[in-house]
């Protein structure tokens, strides 16, 4: 939905209407994966979420740490355990 809507964004009450009930957790997962999602307050309890297409997706800290660990293992001559 975020990708399809672009800069128009998705309002918080639209997620449950599209059967995305725990949308805050899904947004957190996307952010952890490196997707830049802006949160904009529209009014009182209405929020808009926008996938910021102008910013490149970046690796999450978990992905960066995994890559560092693989490099450490390779330098130590160990096989990759993935």
C-alpha positions, 0 to 999 in steps of 0.5 A, spaced: 500 500 500 505 504 501 509 503 495 502 504 491 500 510 494 507 514 493 507 521 496 499 520 497 501 516 503 496 511 507 492 514 513 492 510 519 485 508 519 485 505 512 490 499 514 484 496 518 480 497 512 484 493 508 485 487 513 492 490 516 490 489 523 497 490 527 499 495 522 504 498 527 508 492 528 508 491 520 511 498 519 516 497 525 518 491 521 519 495 514 523 500 518 527 495 521 529 492 514 531 499 512 525 502 508 524 510 510 517 511 512 515 518 514 509 519 519 505 525 519 500 527 523 494 530 519 489 531 525 488 529 532 488 521 531 489 521 524 496 519 521 499 519 514 505 514 513 509 515 507 514 511 504 519 516 502 522 514 495 527 520 495 531 516 500 534 509 498 533 503 502 538 502 507 541 496 510 538 494 517 543 494 523 541 486 523 543 486 516 550 490 517 552 486 523 550 479 519 555 482 514 560 483 519 560 477 522 561 473 515 567 477 514 570 476 520 569 468 519 571 468 512 578 472 515 578 467 520 578 461 515 571 458 517 566 456 513 560 460 512 554 458 516 548 461 513 
